[in-house]
C-alpha cells in the first residue's frame, strides 16, 4: 500500500469515527459498510462518486482533508519546498524572507501594509528645504 493511500485511509477513518464509526459513516453516505471497506483499509482510493457524496454530505473541506490532508500542512510543505529552492538559487531572497518571518511578517498583505504605512510616514514628514549658499562677489 502506498503512503498516500494509507494517509487517505487514515483520514477517512478519522472522519468516519466522528460520524459514529465506519458503519454509521457508510450508511450516512448511502453506502454499505462492505462498499467502504476497501477505502477504510487503504486498498483503493475513493473514486469520484464517493468523493462527490462526501462533498455533498460533509462539505468540500472534509473531502479535501480526506484526500489531501489539512490545508495548513500542505501550505507548510509547499512553503518549505519554496524556501529550499530559494536558498539554492537566491540565498539573499531566502534570508530576506526568513528575516521578515522572524518579525511576524508572513504574508504579502502584511508586508504591503507596512510599506504603505512607511510611505505615508515619508509623505507626512515636514519637508526640509536647503538654501543654496550664494557666492560673494
C-alpha positions in Angstrom: 0.0 0.0 0.0 1.3 3.4 -0.9 1.9 6.0 1.8 -0.7 8.3 0.2 -3.4 5.6 0.2 -2.5 4.8 3.8 -2.8 8.5 4.7 -6.2 8.9 2.9 -7.5 5.7 4.6 -6.4 7.0 8.0 -8.1 10.4 7.5 -11.2 8.7 6.2 -11.4 6.5 9.3 -10.9 9.7 11.4 -13.9 11.3 9.8 -15.9 8.0 10.0 -15.2 7.9 13.7 -16.6 11.4 14.1 -19.8 10.2 12.5 -20.3 7.2 14.8 -17.8 4.7 13.2 -17.2 3.2 9.8 -20.6 1.5 9.5 -22.5 4.6 10.5 -20.5 6.8 8.2 -21.1 4.4 5.3 -24.8 4.5 6.0 -24.7 8.3 6.3 -23.2 8.3 2.7 -25.8 5.9 1.5 -23.3 3.1 1.1 -23.0 -0.3 2.7 -20.0 -0.8 5.1 -18.7 -3.5 2.7 -18.6 -1.0 -0.1 -16.4 1.3 2.1 -14.1 -1.3 3.5 -11.5 -1.0 0.7 -11.3 2.7 1.3 -11.0 2.3 5.1 -8.2 -0.3 4.6 -6.4 1.8 2.0 -6.6 -0.9 -0.7 -8.2 1.6 -3.0 -8.8 5.4 -3.0 -12.4 6.7 -3.0 -13.5 7.3 -6.6 -15.3 10.3 -8.0 -18.8 9.1 -6.9 -17.7 8.5 -3.3 -15.8 11.8 -3.2 -18.9 13.6 -4.6 -21.0 12.0 -1.9 -18.6 13.1 0.8 -18.5 16.6 -0.6 -22.3 16.7 -0.8 -22.9 15.3 2.7 -19.9 16.6 4.7 -18.7 19.6 2.7 -15.9 20.4 0.4 -13.3 21.0 3.2 -13.9 17.5 4.6 -13.5 15.9 1.1 -10.3 17.9 0.6 -9.0 16.9 4.0 -9.6 13.2 3.4 -7.9 13.3 0.0 -5.0 15.7 0.7 -4.8 16.5 4.4 -5.1 19.7 6.3 -4.6 22.8 4.2 -2.2 24.2 6.8 0.0 21.2 6.4 0.0 21.4 2.7 0.9 25.1 2.9 3.8 24.4 5.3 5.2 21.7 2.9 4.8 23.9 -0.1 6.5 26.8 1.7 9.3 24.6 2.9 9.9 23.4 -0.7 9.9 27.0 -1.9 12.5 28.0 0.7 14.7 25.1 -0.2 14.8 26.3 -3.9 15.2 29.9 -2.9 18.1 29.1 -0.7 19.8 27.2 -3.5 19.2 29.8 -6.2 18.6 33.1 -4.4 20.2 33.0 -1.0 19.7 36.7 -0.4 16.0 36.5 -1.0 15.7 33.4 1.2 17.4 35.3 4.0 15.1 38.3 3.5 12.0 36.0 3.8 13.4 34.4 7.0 14.1 37.9 8.5 10.5 39.0 7.7 9.1 35.9 9.2 11.2 36.4 12.3 9.4 39.7 12.7 6.0 38.2 12.3 5.5 39.2 8.6 4.3 36.1 6.9 2.0 37.3 4.1 2.4 39.7 1.2 -0.6 41.7 2.6 1.2 42.3 5.9 4.3 43.5 4.0 2.2 45.7 1.8 0.5 47.3 4.8 3.9 48.1 6.4 5.3 49.5 3.2 2.2 51.7 2.7 2.4 52.9 6.3 6.1 53.8 5.8 5.3 55.6 2.6 2.6 57.6 4.3 5.1 58.5 7.1 7.5 59.7 4.5 4.8 61.9 2.8 3.8 63.4 6.2 7.3 64.3 7.3 7.9 68.0 7.2 9.9 69.0 4.2 13.3 70.4 4.8 14.4 73.0 2.4 18.0 73.8 1.8 19.2 77.2 0.8 21.9 77.2 -1.7 24.9 79.1 -0.5 25.5 82.1 -2.7 28.9 83.3 -3.8 30.1 86.6 -2.7 31.4 88.8 -5.5 
